[in-house]
Amino acid sequence: MANLSELELQNLRHLMGGYDVTHCKMKEYAECATDSQVKQFFEKGAKSAMQNKQELMKFLG
């Protein structure tokens, strides 16, 4: 893999931060949800955000 430029690293950091925020918000929404389908929707979104972050982190490894 080629070396990443400083701009590319900043973009990755920005994207990963966004996925962190999304994960936390979706997790919180799921905890507050009373409807099981809504709860499941937010849990799935939280899981997806974490998986996306982990995929991006592979570029740093």
Secondary structure, 3 states (H helix, E strand, C coil): CCCCCHHHHHHHHHHHHHHHHHHHHHHHHHHHCCCHHHHHHHHHHHHHHHHHHHHHHHHHC
